[in-house]
Amino acid sequence: GAVVSQHPSWVICKSGTSVKIECRSLDFQATTMFWYRQFPKKSLMLMATSNEGSKATYEQGVEKDKFLINHASLTLSTLTVTSAHPEDSSFYICSARVAGRGIYNEQFFGPGTRLTVL
Amino acid sequence: AQTVTQSQPEMSVQEAETVTLSCTYDTSESDYYLFWYKQPPSRQMILVIRQEAYKQQNATENRFSVNFQKAAKSFSLKISDSQLGDAAMYFCAYRSSRSYNTDKLIFGTGTRLQVFP
């Protein structure tokens, strides 16, 4: 149980276009989802916290108009990178929190999406 | 603000041997959670072990155990009987237990573990 999927796993796009990445909790309801960015051989940096039905909370330095997050249901959150540029190329990982599953509120991670902007 | 530091960018171990990965953190809070995550080449993050700060007993999960030293703010991971499949990036992570910041994970910079046959 507690499986999180991401789609697509790899996307290549042209500079200036927008890209949408989906994060789904397959067998549980996730009231909270998180979006991380990971540069090569680097750690995970939290970009934003997404709660179902409300606006996402962005970390300092993350442009909310560039990285649009929508959490429309308890099983789906989307990250849209608008007007992508080569510097947005990175590995994007989502995680979902299992609400009500004990004190840990453990996050389960998706497999990640590699974005390459040409 | 809380920080997590992993001072070993890379470590290596012989198969069947034991290796310890270091992690230190900084916080002014007294109650929190600590985690070790494994990220294999597939990039899928996998929870290895977790520890509640209010528990003095060190957590253990099969071949994985931690040495939690709260006063020293140290949280090391010991892998016993290392296997080739243990080769991965290992991240130490901190999470506050306070309600306003309950879910946010703060990750260290990671340690790349190589396992040699």
gemmi code that builds the backbone of each chain (N, CA, C; Angstrom):
import gemmi

chains = {
    "A": [
        ("GLY", (0.812, -1.202, 0.000), (0.000, 0.000, 0.000), (0.845, 1.251, 0.000)),
        ("ALA", (0.193, 2.445, -0.038), (0.829, 3.740, -0.016), (1.756, 3.941, -1.211)),
        ("VAL", (1.196, 3.787, -2.389), (1.964, 3.961, -3.625), (1.640, 5.312, -4.231)),
        ("VAL", (2.699, 5.993, -4.647), (2.569, 7.295, -5.289), (3.170, 7.205, -6.690)),
        ("SER", (2.429, 7.674, -7.668), (2.929, 7.634, -9.038), (3.107, 9.053, -9.558)),
        ("GLN", (3.969, 9.181, -10.540), (4.169, 10.456, -11.217), (4.153, 10.232, -12.713)),
        ("HIS", (3.602, 11.222, -13.396), (3.556, 11.137, -14.857), (3.763, 12.517, -15.447)),
        ("PRO", (4.618, 12.662, -16.438), (5.446, 11.598, -17.022), (6.692, 11.330, -16.181)),
        ("SER", (7.416, 10.296, -16.522), (8.658, 10.020, -15.819), (9.804, 10.854, -16.399)),
        ("TRP", (9.656, 11.220, -17.665), (10.697, 12.031, -18.314), (10.029, 12.881, -19.372)),
        ("VAL", (10.343, 14.149, -19.407), (9.775, 15.038, -20.400), (10.846, 15.999, -20.904)),
        ("ILE", (10.816, 16.175, -22.216), (11.716, 17.137, -22.852), (10.837, 18.177, -23.522)),
        ("CYS", (11.135, 19.445, -23.297), (10.308, 20.482, -23.901), (11.186, 21.619, -24.391)),
        ("LYS", (10.595, 22.450, -25.215), (11.316, 23.607, -25.738), (11.189, 24.781, -24.772)),
        ("SER", (12.181, 25.603, -24.772), (12.174, 26.784, -23.925), (10.960, 27.654, -24.241)),
        ("GLY", (10.285, 28.108, -23.197), (9.118, 28.954, -23.387), (7.793, 28.224, -23.300)),
        ("THR", (7.833, 26.916, -23.356), (6.592, 26.143, -23.256), (6.308, 25.785, -21.800)),
        ("SER", (5.095, 25.307, -21.573), (4.703, 24.899, -20.220), (4.603, 23.391, -20.143)),
        ("VAL", (4.925, 22.871, -18.995), (4.917, 21.428, -18.784), (4.142, 21.111, -17.516)),
        ("LYS", (3.275, 20.106, -17.604), (2.500, 19.689, -16.433), (2.970, 18.327, -15.963)),
        ("ILE", (3.170, 18.214, -14.668), (3.583, 16.950, -14.057), (2.495, 16.539, -13.066)),
        ("GLU", (2.073, 15.296, -13.155), (1.031, 14.793, -12.279), (1.598, 13.922, -11.174)),
        ("CYS", (0.993, 14.029, -10.022), (1.346, 13.205, -8.875), (0.059, 12.594, -8.339)),
        ("ARG", (0.024, 11.268, -8.289), (-1.174, 10.579, -7.847), (-0.879, 9.617, -6.701)),
        ("SER", (-1.752, 9.636, -5.708), (-1.708, 8.605, -4.675), (-2.665, 7.514, -5.133)),
        ("LEU", (-2.149, 6.308, -5.306), (-2.909, 5.255, -5.968), (-3.837, 4.486, -5.031)),
        ("ASP", (-3.466, 4.317, -3.806), (-4.263, 3.466, -2.941), (-4.561, 4.114, -1.598)),
        ("PHE", (-4.481, 5.433, -1.542), (-4.831, 6.132, -0.316), (-5.189, 7.568, -0.654)),
        ("GLN", (-5.823, 8.206, 0.292), (-6.176, 9.600, 0.120), (-5.128, 10.478, 0.797)),
        ("ALA", (-4.637, 11.411, 0.055), (-3.556, 12.266, 0.539), (-4.066, 13.691, 0.694)),
        ("THR", (-4.248, 14.114, 1.917), (-4.709, 15.486, 2.123), (-3.604, 16.493, 1.842)),
        ("THR", (-2.383, 16.036, 1.929), (-1.246, 16.919, 1.687), (-0.257, 16.262, 0.740)),
        ("MET", (0.174, 17.019, -0.240), (1.230, 16.551, -1.139), (2.343, 17.593, -1.146)),
        ("PHE", (3.531, 17.124, -1.400), (4.707, 17.984, -1.386), (5.428, 17.871, -2.729)),
        ("TRP", (5.982, 18.974, -3.152), (6.775, 18.979, -4.379), (8.209, 19.376, -4.049)),
        ("TYR", (9.129, 18.526, -4.516), (10.551, 18.753, -4.297), (11.263, 18.882, -5.638)),
        ("ARG", (12.392, 19.537, -5.559), (13.263, 19.640, -6.724), (14.632, 19.095, -6.322)),
        ("GLN", (15.214, 18.319, -7.209), (16.516, 17.738, -6.912), (17.456, 17.945, -8.088)),
        ("PHE", (18.542, 18.679, -7.865), (19.564, 18.852, -8.882), (20.500, 17.651, -8.819)),
        ("PRO", (21.229, 17.406, -9.915), (22.120, 16.235, -9.963), (23.057, 16.153, -8.765)),
        ("LYS", (23.064, 15.021, -8.136), (23.944, 14.739, -6.996), (23.722, 15.711, -5.842)),
        ("LYS", (22.528, 16.238, -5.752), (22.208, 17.166, -4.672), (21.028, 16.645, -3.867)),
        ("SER", (20.724, 17.369, -2.824), (19.632, 16.946, -1.952), (18.276, 17.389, -2.502)),
        ("LEU", (17.243, 16.990, -1.823), (15.890, 17.397, -2.192), (15.587, 18.740, -1.541)),
        ("MET", (15.081, 19.650, -2.353), (14.695, 20.953, -1.831), (13.183, 21.077, -1.951)),
        ("LEU", (12.525, 21.325, -0.842), (11.078, 21.467, -0.862), (10.706, 22.734, -1.615)),
        ("MET", (9.803, 22.584, -2.568), (9.335, 23.742, -3.324), (8.033, 24.280, -2.733)),
        ("ALA", (7.113, 23.365, -2.453), (5.808, 23.810, -1.984), (5.064, 22.659, -1.324)),
        ("THR", (4.136, 23.050, -0.488), (3.240, 22.108, 0.178), (1.847, 22.349, -0.357)),
        ("SER", (1.204, 21.276, -0.774), (-0.094, 21.389, -1.428), (-1.158, 20.674, -0.605)),
        ("ASN", (-2.158, 21.422, -0.177), (-3.276, 20.832, 0.552), (-4.502, 20.799, -0.334)),
        ("GLU", (-5.203, 19.708, -0.300), (-6.374, 19.516, -1.146), (-7.382, 20.617, -0.918)),
        ("GLY", (-7.807, 21.241, -2.013), (-8.848, 22.250, -1.938), (-8.391, 23.629, -1.528)),
        ("SER", (-7.113, 23.819, -1.307), (-6.637, 25.151, -0.925), (-5.361, 25.494, -1.692)),
        ("LYS", (-4.964, 26.744, -1.572), (-3.780, 27.190, -2.300), (-2.519, 26.583, -1.700)),
        ("ALA", (-1.575, 26.350, -2.574), (-0.313, 25.771, -2.119), (0.508, 26.797, -1.347)),
        ("THR", (1.319, 26.296, -0.451), (2.245, 27.135, 0.301), (3.637, 26.951, -0.275)),
        ("TYR", (4.213, 28.023, -0.759), (5.505, 27.945, -1.427), (6.646, 28.289, -0.471)),
        ("GLU", (7.755, 27.643, -0.679), (8.940, 27.945, 0.110), (9.567, 29.252, -0.388)),
        ("GLN", (10.321, 29.841, 0.488), (10.965, 31.099, 0.142), (11.861, 30.915, -1.082)),
        ("GLY", (11.733, 31.838, -2.015), (12.557, 31.793, -3.211), (11.946, 31.031, -4.368)),
        ("VAL", (10.839, 30.369, -4.149), (10.164, 29.628, -5.222), (9.078, 30.518, -5.814)),
        ("GLU", (9.149, 30.709, -7.135), (8.188, 31.593, -7.799), (6.864, 30.878, -7.993)),
        ("LYS", (5.851, 31.334, -7.317), (4.560, 30.655, -7.403), (3.898, 30.842, -8.753)),
        ("ASP", (4.224, 31.921, -9.461), (3.641, 32.124, -10.786), (4.333, 31.277, -11.839)),
        ("LYS", (5.506, 30.804, -11.512), (6.238, 29.966, -12.464), (5.931, 28.485, -12.218)),
        ("PHE", (5.788, 28.117, -10.985), (5.515, 26.735, -10.608), (4.105, 26.677, -10.021)),
        ("LEU", (3.148, 26.422, -10.902), (1.755, 26.405, -10.495), (1.383, 25.031, -9.959)),
        ("ILE", (0.806, 25.022, -8.791), (0.419, 23.767, -8.167), (-1.077, 23.747, -7.945)),
        ("ASN", (-1.678, 22.642, -8.357), (-3.104, 22.439, -8.166), (-3.334, 21.106, -7.481)),
        ("HIS", (-4.113, 21.131, -6.416), (-4.403, 19.898, -5.679), (-5.925, 19.771, -5.633)),
        ("ALA", (-6.471, 19.326, -6.750), (-7.915, 19.362, -6.935), (-8.662, 18.229, -6.250)),
        ("SER", (-7.957, 17.143, -5.977), (-8.625, 16.014, -5.330), (-7.679, 15.381, -4.325)),
        ("LEU", (-8.209, 14.432, -3.568), (-7.406, 13.779, -2.540), (-6.397, 12.789, -3.110)),
        ("THR", (-6.427, 12.600, -4.408), (-5.487, 11.654, -5.009), (-4.647, 12.263, -6.116)),
        ("LEU", (-4.817, 13.534, -6.395), (-4.098, 14.123, -7.523), (-3.620, 15.539, -7.213)),
        ("SER", (-2.344, 15.764, -7.470), (-1.776, 17.106, -7.439), (-0.974, 17.291, -8.717)),
        ("THR", (-1.015, 18.493, -9.267), (-0.249, 18.755, -10.475), (0.676, 19.941, -10.277)),
        ("LEU", (1.836, 19.826, -10.899), (2.813, 20.904, -10.919), (2.990, 21.326, -12.363)),
        ("THR", (2.724, 22.586, -12.653), (2.917, 23.097, -13.998), (4.071, 24.084, -13.990)),
        ("VAL", (5.067, 23.782, -14.790), (6.204, 24.685, -14.945), (5.874, 25.572, -16.143)),
        ("THR", (5.627, 26.822, -15.893), (5.212, 27.727, -16.957), (6.426, 28.412, -17.580)),
        ("SER", (6.323, 28.626, -18.898), (7.403, 29.283, -19.631), (8.760, 28.730, -19.196)),
        ("ALA", (8.897, 27.446, -19.404), (10.102, 26.760, -18.923), (11.364, 27.261, -19.628)),
        ("HIS", (12.434, 27.292, -18.875), (13.740, 27.681, -19.403), (14.755, 26.613, -19.038)),
        ("PRO", (15.896, 26.591, -19.697), (16.886, 25.542, -19.409), (17.260, 25.426, -17.933)),
        ("GLU", (17.237, 26.512, -17.219), (17.595, 26.452, -15.792), (16.532, 25.741, -14.949)),
        ("ASP", (15.367, 25.495, -15.547), (14.325, 24.745, -14.847), (14.535, 23.242, -14.983)),
        ("SER", (15.478, 22.861, -15.827), (15.777, 21.436, -15.992), (16.217, 20.859, -14.659)),
        ("SER", (15.566, 19.787, -14.264), (15.829, 19.227, -12.950), (15.022, 17.944, -12.791)),
        ("PHE", (15.165, 17.358, -11.624), (14.374, 16.188, -11.264), (13.345, 16.647, -10.240)),
        ("TYR", (12.067, 16.435, -10.545), (10.996, 16.877, -9.670), (10.348, 15.657, -9.013)),
        ("ILE", (10.264, 15.708, -7.712), (9.724, 14.584, -6.941), (8.545, 15.062, -6.109)),
        ("CYS", (7.484, 14.267, -6.110), (6.363, 14.582, -5.233), (6.287, 13.548, -4.118)),
        ("SER", (5.653, 13.935, -3.054), (5.361, 12.979, -1.988), (3.968, 13.271, -1.470)),
        ("ALA", (3.380, 12.269, -0.866), (2.026, 12.405, -0.345), (1.997, 11.941, 1.097)),
        ("ARG", (1.249, 12.672, 1.880), (1.137, 12.329, 3.297), (-0.132, 11.534, 3.515)),
        ("VAL", (0.011, 10.468, 4.257), (-1.135, 9.630, 4.560), (-1.822, 10.191, 5.785)),
        ("ALA", (-2.963, 10.800, 5.569), (-3.664, 11.430, 6.681), (-4.201, 10.385, 7.641)),
        ("GLY", (-4.017, 10.653, 8.904), (-4.622, 9.813, 9.934), (-3.942, 8.486, 10.148)),
        ("ARG", (-2.733, 8.304, 9.601), (-2.049, 7.023, 9.791), (-0.997, 7.152, 10.880)),
        ("GLY", (-1.448, 7.431, 12.088), (-0.517, 7.421, 13.204), (0.266, 8.719, 13.342)),
        ("ILE", (1.179, 8.730, 14.273), (1.874, 9.964, 14.625), (2.918, 10.366, 13.606)),
        ("TYR", (3.328, 9.446, 12.805), (4.427, 9.776, 11.906), (4.010, 10.659, 10.741)),
        ("ASN", (2.724, 10.565, 10.341), (2.296, 11.310, 9.144), (3.316, 11.134, 8.030)),
        ("GLU", (3.669, 9.918, 7.822), (4.766, 9.607, 6.902), (4.490, 10.052, 5.487)),
        ("GLN", (5.528, 10.538, 4.841), (5.423, 10.916, 3.442), (5.874, 9.749, 2.574)),
        ("PHE", (5.099, 9.476, 1.532), (5.469, 8.467, 0.549), (5.805, 9.179, -0.762)),
        ("PHE", (6.910, 8.761, -1.339), (7.452, 9.488, -2.466), (7.104, 8.849, -3.800)),
        ("GLY", (6.906, 9.709, -4.786), (6.762, 9.245, -6.146), (8.131, 8.949, -6.746)),
        ("PRO", (8.160, 8.360, -7.930), (9.426, 7.979, -8.565), (10.152, 9.129, -9.225)),
        ("GLY", (9.506, 10.294, -9.289), (10.176, 11.460, -9.845), (9.928, 11.660, -11.331)),
        ("THR", (10.115, 12.891, -11.765), (9.998, 13.270, -13.177), (11.230, 14.072, -13.569)),
        ("ARG", (11.877, 13.595, -14.603), (13.043, 14.328, -15.098), (12.596, 15.298, -16.172)),
        ("LEU", (12.822, 16.580, -15.958), (12.465, 17.613, -16.924), (13.729, 18.161, -17.566)),
        ("THR", (13.735, 18.112, -18.893), (14.831, 18.708, -19.662), (14.247, 19.776, -20.560)),
        ("VAL", (14.736, 20.990, -20.410), (14.262, 22.105, -21.222), (15.366, 22.489, -22.199)),
        ("LEU", (15.030, 22.429, -23.482), (16.042, 22.700, -24.514), (16.105, 24.179, -24.876)),
    ],
    "B": [
        ("ALA", (16.100, 28.313, 12.424), (15.686, 27.292, 11.463), (16.510, 26.026, 11.664)),
        ("GLN", (15.873, 24.915, 11.369), (16.563, 23.650, 11.531), (17.448, 23.358, 10.329)),
        ("THR", (18.557, 22.711, 10.601), (19.459, 22.287, 9.532), (19.891, 20.855, 9.773)),
        ("VAL", (20.217, 20.181, 8.686), (20.693, 18.801, 8.750), (22.006, 18.724, 7.970)),
        ("THR", (23.003, 18.132, 8.577), (24.319, 18.061, 7.961), (24.791, 16.619, 7.842)),
        ("GLN", (25.210, 16.266, 6.654), (25.835, 14.964, 6.429), (27.247, 15.254, 5.925)),
        ("SER", (28.216, 14.944, 6.724), (29.591, 15.362, 6.437), (30.350, 14.405, 5.530)),
        ("GLN", (29.732, 13.281, 5.194), (30.404, 12.291, 4.353), (29.744, 12.253, 2.976)),
        ("PRO", (30.322, 12.888, 1.985), (29.706, 12.859, 0.646), (29.680, 11.444, 0.067)),
        ("GLU", (30.723, 10.672, 0.373), (30.801, 9.306, -0.156), (31.385, 8.372, 0.897)),
        ("MET", (30.856, 7.160, 0.878), (31.377, 6.113, 1.747), (31.397, 4.820, 0.934)),
        ("SER", (32.273, 3.913, 1.336), (32.295, 2.610, 0.677), (32.447, 1.523, 1.738)),
        ("VAL", (31.955, 0.362, 1.375), (32.001, -0.769, 2.305), (32.101, -2.056, 1.515)),
        ("GLN", (32.745, -3.023, 2.114), (32.834, -4.346, 1.487), (31.551, -5.107, 1.821)),
        ("GLU", (31.121, -5.890, 0.869), (29.930, -6.716, 1.081), (30.107, -7.523, 2.373)),
        ("ALA", (29.016, -7.610, 3.143), (28.951, -8.350, 4.411), (29.563, -7.587, 5.590)),
        ("GLU", (30.211, -6.471, 5.313), (30.785, -5.676, 6.398), (29.762, -4.658, 6.905)),
        ("THR", (30.187, -3.908, 7.917), (29.320, -2.906, 8.536), (29.818, -1.505, 8.223)),
        ("VAL", (28.895, -0.609, 7.992), (29.256, 0.777, 7.698), (28.338, 1.707, 8.479)),
        ("THR", (28.876, 2.845, 8.877), (28.088, 3.834, 9.622), (28.098, 5.167, 8.887)),
        ("LEU", (26.914, 5.691, 8.657), (26.758, 6.988, 7.998), (26.402, 8.025, 9.053)),
        ("SER", (27.041, 9.178, 8.973), (26.868, 10.207, 9.995), (25.826, 11.247, 9.606)),
        ("CYS", (25.186, 11.785, 10.622), (24.220, 12.865, 10.414), (24.161, 13.688, 11.691)),
        ("THR", (24.264, 14.970, 11.549), (24.040, 15.854, 12.681), (22.984, 16.875, 12.286)),
        ("TYR", (22.340, 17.431, 13.270), (21.273, 18.374, 12.974), (21.289, 19.483, 14.026)),
        ("ASP", (20.622, 20.536, 13.690), (20.551, 21.658, 14.615), (19.102, 22.070, 14.770)),
        ("THR", (18.652, 22.153, 15.996), (17.282, 22.554, 16.270), (17.184, 23.066, 17.690)),
        ("SER", (16.204, 23.912, 17.908), (15.946, 24.395, 19.266), (14.736, 23.670, 19.863)),
        ("GLU", (14.147, 22.791, 19.084), (12.972, 22.074, 19.534), (13.379, 20.846, 20.349)),
        ("SER", (12.461, 20.417, 21.171), (12.746, 19.253, 22.006), (12.057, 17.994, 21.482)),
        ("ASP", (11.040, 18.201, 20.657), (10.297, 17.070, 20.140), (10.302, 17.124, 18.611)),
        ("TYR", (10.721, 16.055, 17.997), (10.829, 16.027, 16.545), (11.028, 14.584, 16.097)),
        ("TYR", (11.098, 14.402, 14.787), (11.319, 13.080, 14.217), (12.534, 13.132, 13.293)),
        ("LEU", (13.223, 12.038, 13.250), (14.390, 11.910, 12.371), (14.209, 10.689, 11.482)),
        ("PHE", (14.692, 10.803, 10.265), (14.508, 9.738, 9.283), (15.797, 9.516, 8.504)),
        ("TRP", (15.938, 8.312, 8.021), (16.937, 7.998, 6.991), (16.179, 7.484, 5.772)),
        ("TYR", (16.471, 8.105, 4.633), (15.889, 7.685, 3.372), (16.997, 7.166, 2.465)),
        ("LYS", (16.629, 6.198, 1.648), (17.534, 5.628, 0.651), (17.028, 6.021, -0.723)),
        ("GLN", (17.942, 6.476, -1.576), (17.580, 6.784, -2.958), (18.503, 5.988, -3.882)),
        ("PRO", (18.026, 4.860, -4.384), (18.833, 4.050, -5.309), (18.909, 4.718, -6.671)),
        ("PRO", (19.632, 4.127, -7.604), (19.745, 4.726, -8.943), (18.397, 4.997, -9.614)),
        ("SER", (17.380, 4.275, -9.240), (16.047, 4.519, -9.810), (15.470, 5.861, -9.357)),
        ("ARG", (16.060, 6.468, -8.370), (15.674, 7.778, -7.803), (14.443, 7.694, -6.898)),
        ("GLN", (13.893, 6.507, -6.716), (12.734, 6.344, -5.836), (13.190, 6.447, -4.383)),
        ("MET", (12.637, 7.383, -3.656), (12.975, 7.560, -2.237), (12.292, 6.477, -1.405)),
        ("ILE", (13.076, 5.839, -0.576), (12.565, 4.750, 0.248), (12.917, 5.036, 1.703)),
        ("LEU", (11.931, 4.967, 2.573), (12.183, 5.160, 3.994), (12.912, 3.945, 4.555)),
        ("VAL", (14.031, 4.209, 5.210), (14.826, 3.127, 5.785), (14.486, 2.928, 7.255)),
        ("ILE", (14.460, 4.025, 7.988), (14.260, 3.931, 9.427), (13.870, 5.298, 9.962)),
        ("ARG", (13.179, 5.315, 11.094), (12.760, 6.575, 11.687), (12.888, 6.497, 13.198)),
        ("GLN", (13.001, 7.685, 13.799), (13.232, 7.782, 15.241), (12.473, 8.972, 15.796)),
        ("GLU", (11.775, 8.746, 16.886), (11.130, 9.865, 17.580), (12.099, 10.392, 18.629)),
        ("ALA", (12.195, 11.691, 18.729), (13.186, 12.283, 19.627), (12.909, 11.980, 21.088)),
        ("TYR", (11.665, 11.768, 21.420), (11.343, 11.534, 22.837), (11.615, 10.093, 23.261)),
        ("LYS", (11.965, 9.258, 22.313), (12.296, 7.868, 22.644), (13.808, 7.727, 22.787)),
        ("GLN", (14.229, 7.213, 23.901), (15.654, 7.036, 24.120), (16.184, 5.809, 23.404)),
        ("GLN", (15.323, 4.837, 23.208), (15.766, 3.598, 22.573), (16.028, 3.828, 21.101)),
        ("ASN", (17.153, 3.340, 20.643), (17.506, 3.477, 19.238), (16.646, 2.574, 18.367)),
        ("ALA", (16.189, 3.129, 17.238), (15.368, 2.350, 16.319), (16.209, 1.309, 15.575)),
        ("THR", (15.565, 0.202, 15.262), (16.218, -0.883, 14.514), (15.238, -1.455, 13.520)),
        ("GLU", (15.726, -1.671, 12.296), (14.928, -2.315, 11.253), (15.830, -3.313, 10.548)),
        ("ASN", (15.748, -4.551, 10.994), (16.552, -5.619, 10.403), (18.039, -5.267, 10.446)),
        ("ARG", (18.682, -5.091, 9.294), (20.122, -4.812, 9.267), (20.450, -3.349, 9.531)),
        ("PHE", (19.430, -2.519, 9.634), (19.625, -1.086, 9.803), (19.327, -0.680, 11.247)),
        ("SER", (20.207, 0.097, 11.812), (19.976, 0.609, 13.155), (20.551, 2.016, 13.238)),
        ("VAL", (20.074, 2.751, 14.225), (20.563, 4.114, 14.393), (21.211, 4.264, 15.760)),
        ("ASN", (22.082, 5.253, 15.827), (22.651, 5.684, 17.097), (22.199, 7.128, 17.290)),
        ("PHE", (21.172, 7.280, 18.108), (20.571, 8.587, 18.321), (21.129, 9.182, 19.605)),
        ("GLN", (21.835, 10.285, 19.463), (22.405, 10.989, 20.606), (21.776, 12.381, 20.653)),
        ("LYS", (20.710, 12.505, 21.450), (19.928, 13.736, 21.419), (20.732, 14.940, 21.889)),
        ("ALA", (21.486, 14.783, 22.940), (22.246, 15.912, 23.464), (23.287, 16.392, 22.454)),
        ("ALA", (23.855, 15.463, 21.742), (24.863, 15.800, 20.732), (24.227, 16.136, 19.395)),
        ("LYS", (22.920, 15.950, 19.289), (22.187, 16.186, 18.030), (22.834, 15.396, 16.897)),
        ("SER", (22.980, 14.119, 17.174), (23.600, 13.218, 16.218), (22.665, 12.044, 15.942)),
        ("PHE", (22.651, 11.605, 14.705), (21.705, 10.541, 14.301), (22.378, 9.720, 13.210)),
        ("SER", (23.209, 8.785, 13.597), (23.959, 8.013, 12.607), (23.226, 6.724, 12.253)),
        ("LEU", (23.475, 6.252, 11.055), (22.848, 5.028, 10.537), (23.909, 3.950, 10.395)),
        ("LYS", (23.649, 2.805, 10.980), (24.556, 1.667, 10.850), (23.900, 0.609, 9.981)),
        ("ILE", (24.624, 0.194, 8.969), (24.162, -0.877, 8.090), (25.061, -2.079, 8.337)),
        ("SER", (24.460, -3.132, 8.814), (25.204, -4.358, 9.095), (25.046, -5.340, 7.940)),
        ("ASP", (26.063, -6.211, 7.793), (25.986, -7.232, 6.747), (25.603, -6.585, 5.403)),
        ("SER", (26.377, -5.613, 5.003), (26.050, -4.836, 3.801), (25.861, -5.726, 2.581)),
        ("GLN", (24.893, -5.344, 1.764), (24.598, -6.078, 0.543), (24.756, -5.151, -0.660)),
        ("LEU", (24.958, -5.761, -1.810), (25.137, -4.962, -3.023), (23.949, -4.036, -3.259)),
        ("GLY", (22.774, -4.496, -2.874), (21.566, -3.692, -3.061), (21.469, -2.499, -2.132)),
        ("ASP", (22.387, -2.398, -1.187), (22.389, -1.237, -0.292), (23.046, -0.027, -0.946)),
        ("ALA", (23.710, -0.236, -2.052), (24.369, 0.880, -2.743), (23.318, 1.889, -3.183)),
        ("ALA", (23.492, 3.125, -2.733), (22.500, 4.165, -3.003), (22.969, 5.466, -2.374)),
        ("MET", (22.177, 6.506, -2.600), (22.335, 7.752, -1.835), (21.476, 7.616, -0.583)),
        ("TYR", (22.022, 8.041, 0.528), (21.282, 8.018, 1.779), (21.128, 9.444, 2.296)),
        ("PHE", (19.883, 9.783, 2.594), (19.581, 11.111, 3.096), (19.048, 11.023, 4.519)),
        ("CYS", (19.588, 11.864, 5.351), (19.071, 12.048, 6.696), (18.048, 13.182, 6.632)),
        ("ALA", (16.970, 13.066, 7.377), (15.930, 14.100, 7.323), (15.355, 14.370, 8.706)),
        ("TYR", (14.934, 15.605, 8.877), (14.370, 16.080, 10.150), (12.953, 16.565, 9.907)),
        ("ARG", (12.090, 16.305, 10.889), (10.744, 16.860, 10.810), (10.294, 17.306, 12.182)),
        ("SER", (9.830, 18.525, 12.258), (9.330, 19.058, 13.513), (8.029, 18.349, 13.898)),
        ("SER", (7.756, 18.335, 15.159), (6.484, 17.757, 15.599), (5.454, 18.844, 15.900)),
        ("ARG", (5.855, 20.094, 15.739), (4.920, 21.184, 16.022), (3.855, 21.239, 14.948)),
        ("SER", (2.639, 21.545, 15.328), (1.511, 21.453, 14.414), (1.630, 22.393, 13.231)),
        ("TYR", (2.223, 23.570, 13.447), (2.279, 24.506, 12.333), (3.307, 24.111, 11.291)),
        ("ASN", (4.131, 23.163, 11.619), (5.195, 22.764, 10.690), (5.372, 21.254, 10.709)),
        ("THR", (4.237, 20.578, 10.875), (4.316, 19.153, 11.175), (4.930, 18.314, 10.077)),
        ("ASP", (4.627, 18.656, 8.840), (4.940, 17.721, 7.779), (6.205, 18.013, 6.995)),
        ("LYS", (6.782, 19.153, 7.189), (7.898, 19.557, 6.344), (9.152, 18.767, 6.691)),
        ("LEU", (9.728, 18.121, 5.689), (10.968, 17.372, 5.870), (12.146, 18.241, 5.452)),
        ("ILE", (13.159, 18.255, 6.288), (14.383, 18.968, 5.952), (15.461, 17.923, 5.740)),
        ("PHE", (16.023, 17.901, 4.541), (16.980, 16.871, 4.168), (18.416, 17.355, 4.298)),
        ("GLY", (19.281, 16.402, 4.619), (20.711, 16.653, 4.530), (21.163, 16.547, 3.084)),
        ("THR", (22.450, 16.732, 2.865), (22.993, 16.756, 1.507), (23.244, 15.368, 0.937)),
        ("GLY", (23.141, 14.364, 1.766), (23.238, 12.999, 1.266), (24.631, 12.407, 1.352)),
        ("THR", (24.672, 11.091, 1.454), (25.924, 10.322, 1.426), (25.758, 9.214, 0.394)),
        ("ARG", (26.681, 9.183, -0.539), (26.630, 8.120, -1.545), (27.389, 6.903, -1.011)),
        ("LEU", (26.680, 5.792, -0.912), (27.283, 4.559, -0.407), (27.568, 3.605, -1.547)),
        ("GLN", (28.808, 3.188, -1.637), (29.197, 2.155, -2.598), (29.465, 0.866, -1.838)),
        ("VAL", (29.021, -0.234, -2.408), (29.238, -1.542, -1.798), (30.043, -2.385, -2.774)),
        ("PHE", (31.181, -2.853, -2.318), (32.069, -3.644, -3.173), (31.944, -5.127, -2.838)),
        ("PRO", (31.921, -5.962, -3.878), (31.812, -7.413, -3.630), (33.108, -7.993, -3.082)),
    ],
}
model = gemmi.Model(1)
for chain_id, residues in chains.items():
    chain = gemmi.Chain(chain_id)
    for i, (resn, *xyz) in enumerate(residues, 1):
        res = gemmi.Residue()
        res.name, res.seqid = resn, gemmi.SeqId(i, " ")
        for name, pos in zip(("N", "CA", "C"), xyz):
            atom = gemmi.Atom()
            atom.name, atom.element = name, gemmi.Element(name[0])
            atom.pos, atom.b_iso = gemmi.Position(*pos), 0.0
            res.add_atom(atom)
        chain.add_residue(res)
    model.add_chain(chain)
structure = gemmi.Structure()
structure.add_model(model)
structure.setup_entities()
